Amino acid sequence: MKYVDEFRDRAVASALAERIKQIVRRPWTIMEVCGGQTHSIVKFGLDELLPETVRLVHGPGCPVCVTPIGLIDDAVRLARQPGVIICSFGDMLRVPGSQGDLFGAKAEGADVRIVYSPLDALELARANPNRQVVCFAVGFETTAPPWAMAVVQAKALKLTNFSLLVAHVLVPPAMEAILSSPQNWIQGFLAAGHVCTVMGYEEYDAIAMRYRVPIVVTGFEPVDVLEGIAMLVSQLEAGRVEVENQYVRSVSREGNRQAQAIVDEVFEPALRAWRGIGEIPRSGLQIRSTYTDFDAAVRFRDVLASFGPAAQEDPECQSGLVLQGLLKPMDCPAFGSKCTPERPLGAPMVSSEGACAAYYRYRGNVKREA
Amino acid sequence: MSNNQPFEPACPLPTTDKKTVQLAHGGGGRLMRDLIQEVFVHAFDNAMLAPLHDGATWPVEKGTLAFTTDSYVVHPLFFPGGDIGSLAVHGTINDLAMCGAKPLYLSAGFILEEGLSLDVLQQIVNSMAKAARAAGVSIVTGDTKVVDRGKGDGIFINTAGVGLVPSGIRIVPRLIQPGDAILVSGDLGSHGVAVLSVREGLTFAGDVTSDSAPLHQVVGELIESGIEIHCLRDLTRGGLASALNELAVAAKVGMIVEEAVIPVSEPVRGACELLGLDPLYVANEGRFVAMVPESQAEAALAVMRRHAVSGRAAHVGRVTERHAPPVIIQTVVGTHRILDLLSGEQLPRIC
């Protein structure tokens, strides 16, 4: 299959791994930002191909994982409201809130639908004029444009039963939060290829310069990841600090301007809490006042307020440390014992991009030597 | 009621357009009798069903019988490459075939939802009859129930089947041994992707058709050709990955498979890549895995490749001594990881 097979080629992957071994002189700690990259690394065992001196640390780039428990509770509560249809992408449904997950709500009779595209949710709203269709809009910059487009369409269609419960987050503020932490040990980043497909990578220049950290925009296939690591290690060994683009088949420096414009039309940056990490200024998206009719947090303000303050996350779940690269999943005391995909303490164990899920699924539930 | 219809006080039939299933179709009265005669008996037409007794009877031969049952609740009822009717016949035939049995007789139990179109029912029943005839099995007994509207999904079908295992043949997981070759009968994931594509309106997966097919003929020829089959398993829900895990645990062995040689068609791969699904966990309805001695792998593959249902059969791995986790996959880049059971269904990813 074109664009897949050539990037999973064993000979090319081996050659890249060999190149990395030849370049590297000193130990380096590299963070891959995106959960999709984490899964690729663990699924294809790419870390096994690297010299021991190149240490990969998994980043916060799993939008499901960083959604705070309060927002998941809001989604579950709205799902239980009579007349409401909740739409979500699939892997949000198993994420536990303090009131159970959306699958549980569905089993109790709530109308929870998996959608494949925001436009499916729009169609659902048109087909069910007497029901309120609430979309749990979760993701990074990658999935913000289609949700924004759905809102613009809903306004054009004068729909009064379509709204978004927005849990969108932005990557650069999270990278800055990690870099500015006193515990930071990250020396280089593989930036998230699909986020940059939409956003470009101009905004990373400032981060690279301010924190003296090289960044390589990287794709998701094994050859992409290994090439990104080779480019990053070359920079680190040469003492260069640049923003480079490995994922040239998808990413341009300026990104997709049309997509950026539609996001900017509908959303604005806002303070957001990240699960296990805390609040980060201007790290989330919220619906602008011009589209406030489509904001579920506004439409259902009274319903949501009636439930009181947001719940606290399970103190046994150390997902905050995992998401910042400070703890490997299998080093968490709960991993594989108190926390499994069947009974997760936190989102990283159930999301398709969660680091804990990747280790559990591809490395087994036995703790191993790191 | 129009004037030219006779007044029949003995049986208060509901007024009906007779185009949809009514509760009375399951009520034991005339509508039910008509439905059985006109739809089921007419389509399934065979001497063992004809007496419409409480059950079918036949003389038994000496030997070993295989007996299985399965229920079918697929939505939508019709999908590219099949429908719930053909699936209900193939699925039970295949369960018998995996025991090494020649399928003989099936039962068919129908749970119909009030309001189901009788045309749809007829199409499904015709499809079952056609699938059964093509496979050389008879549907010899059945049952019909009707549930209130909203309490079913149009139609649910249960089929049970009886088959005859040739003498001297024993195909069970416990016979799997370290050193066995692991053979897969064809490309994986078509059924799951075909059903998903119509259920969710995924136009990009347009030309994928279900692999639903009866497997007893190829299994029969494997047996006749003297292949020492240790185990067979059809790769339905959970796909190859789940089947290997179940078999490895049951046989107390380990297994290693090679990702690069596991056949998956391009459209299925494409759809799975887009949706974030792993084809090794996607359902099939006409594929099986076989464990045979390594020395007979090539002969078995040659037999399998002579049949259209297993034309893309491939040698994908081998059985090893027991290890934990039990199933290991060599990735396309040459590294190894576990191939685990999923905790539930695969869910399409966010991005």
HADDOCK unambig.tbl for C-alpha pairs under 7 A between the chains (distance, minus, plus):
assign (segid A and resid 1 and name CA) (segid B and resid 266 and name CA) 6.32 0.50 0.50
assign (segid A and resid 8 and name CA) (segid B and resid 332 and name CA) 6.55 0.50 0.50
assign (segid A and resid 8 and name CA) (segid B and resid 333 and name CA) 6.48 0.50 0.50
assign (segid A and resid 9 and name CA) (segid B and resid 333 and name CA) 6.49 0.50 0.50
assign (segid A and resid 10 and name CA) (segid B and resid 332 and name CA) 6.23 0.50 0.50
assign (segid A and resid 10 and name CA) (segid B and resid 333 and name CA) 4.23 0.50 0.50
assign (segid A and resid 10 and name CA) (segid B and resid 334 and name CA) 6.61 0.50 0.50
assign (segid A and resid 13 and name CA) (segid B and resid 333 and name CA) 6.56 0.50 0.50
assign (segid A and resid 43 and name CA) (segid B and resid 337 and name CA) 6.78 0.50 0.50
assign (segid A and resid 44 and name CA) (segid B and resid 331 and name CA) 5.91 0.50 0.50
assign (segid A and resid 44 and name CA) (segid B and resid 333 and name CA) 6.87 0.50 0.50
assign (segid A and resid 44 and name CA) (segid B and resid 335 and name CA) 6.48 0.50 0.50
assign (segid A and resid 45 and name CA) (segid B and resid 335 and name CA) 5.59 0.50 0.50
assign (segid A and resid 45 and name CA) (segid B and resid 336 and name CA) 6.53 0.50 0.50
assign (segid A and resid 45 and name CA) (segid B and resid 337 and name CA) 6.79 0.50 0.50
assign (segid A and resid 89 and name CA) (segid B and resid 349 and name CA) 6.68 0.50 0.50
assign (segid A and resid 89 and name CA) (segid B and resid 350 and name CA) 5.59 0.50 0.50
assign (segid A and resid 90 and name CA) (segid B and resid 347 and name CA) 4.99 0.50 0.50
assign (segid A and resid 90 and name CA) (segid B and resid 348 and name CA) 5.07 0.50 0.50
assign (segid A and resid 90 and name CA) (segid B and resid 349 and name CA) 5.91 0.50 0.50
assign (segid A and resid 90 and name CA) (segid B and resid 350 and name CA) 6.94 0.50 0.50
assign (segid A and resid 91 and name CA) (segid B and resid 347 and name CA) 5.69 0.50 0.50
assign (segid A and resid 91 and name CA) (segid B and resid 348 and name CA) 6.52 0.50 0.50
assign (segid A and resid 91 and name CA) (segid B and resid 349 and name CA) 5.63 0.50 0.50
assign (segid A and resid 91 and name CA) (segid B and resid 350 and name CA) 6.69 0.50 0.50
assign (segid A and resid 143 and name CA) (segid B and resid 351 and name CA) 6.77 0.50 0.50
assign (segid A and resid 341 and name CA) (segid B and resid 343 and name CA) 6.21 0.50 0.50
assign (segid A and resid 342 and name CA) (segid B and resid 343 and name CA) 5.94 0.50 0.50
assign (segid A and resid 352 and name CA) (segid B and resid 349 and name CA) 6.28 0.50 0.50
assign (segid A and resid 361 and name CA) (segid B and resid 340 and name CA) 6.17 0.50 0.50
assign (segid A and resid 362 and name CA) (segid B and resid 337 and name CA) 5.48 0.50 0.50
assign (segid A and resid 362 and name CA) (segid B and resid 338 and name CA) 5.09 0.50 0.50
assign (segid A and resid 362 and name CA) (segid B and resid 339 and name CA) 6.69 0.50 0.50
assign (segid A and resid 363 and name CA) (segid B and resid 337 and name CA) 6.13 0.50 0.50
assign (segid A and resid 363 and name CA) (segid B and resid 338 and name CA) 5.93 0.50 0.50
assign (segid A and resid 364 and name CA) (segid B and resid 325 and name CA) 6.71 0.50 0.50
assign (segid A and resid 364 and name CA) (segid B and resid 338 and name CA) 6.61 0.50 0.50
